[in-house]
């Protein structure tokens, strides 16, 4: 009994070992064939393809050839380029029914020059200071003691708010709105009527009634007075210290006159003498603008116009009405732009896409931008790039289908070897086209690792069934 028992006990472990060996053998057989049976790794190959595939290495020369294919990026709607425009100011004095405010776009700056105009002779206004020069005879000193005393001390006569000056021994004389010869004639008559020697000359010592405002991209903002000499656009800019614009090709000189906005590109102004010699009038506002936004210019006009010419509430109300209408138009533009963004969020806007596949950080689609080209680097790194732990930097491809009707279905695989990081510069020059596919292969070790991940559960089940 004991011998029989010991023999059976000895055969039990032996039988178990044979079964385990058989299971391991089967598992090893599966291991040798597991990569081809349990896991298929995507790759770019010219073999066994239903469509012709041509692999082209990405070099500066092949990038230039690839970029030569015709493609015009989609444009944003025109509403994104429109400015608020102008509105009606109503019947308020000298303001026109609708000031002209040109549409501003980042393209060519619209040229709207000042009209040629003859300003006429200078007319004395409220705030001007005039001097009377007289002969110094004894009788004149006795008769014009106050007048001679003021002249000898260089004290002038300021034109009051009512347009008159007050001369001792003579009284008030209304000279506002008159030219210097007209004012001299009127003073001559007044002196003769007062039985005073009318030998005198009249001159304007201080010009305070008529001014032009200048601001924006200049050294200093200023109010430049109009004098007996014609005031030109270049005179005003020089008085403000010159143009202070870093990028003159984007700068514009805007002149606001009687409700109309004129504009001259700075580069054109500097190259043309006739534009520099444009005559300015009382109440003009000059603004050197370096942006396409009207907000700063509009604020400048509103702050200066009241100082220069709009001194009554009716014209102030006209400006407020204009500002309100521009704000309403700006709100309408914002609403249309917001509607476009909402349609875009709902994927209701026609777009061009590039697709990311393989070992990228996020397999997805990339919308090509509006109004500009996107590069391979933009597509790769917009969504986090790729991990070199699993992705093979030497196997980056741009798959582009042929647009030639004679070769429909043909695919060109542009191959970028980024194992040398210097080649990433090429990715910044390779332009994307609609329906391109960016594909990154796995690292070789990643293929084996994933194969084993799928094989181990099979191995475990086989061992369990063998046991």
Helices and strands as residue ranges (DSSP letters): H 2-38, E 53-57, H 60-67, G 78-80, E 129-134, H 138-143, H 145-152, E 157-158, E 164-167, E 171-174, H 180-193, E 200-206, E 211-216, E 222-225, H 233-239, G 248-250, E 252-257, E 260-265, H 266-271, H 273-276, E 285-289, H 295-308, H 313-345, E 353-358, E 365-367, H 376-382, E 391-401, G 405-407, E 411-416, G 421-423, H 424-427, E 437-442, H 444-466
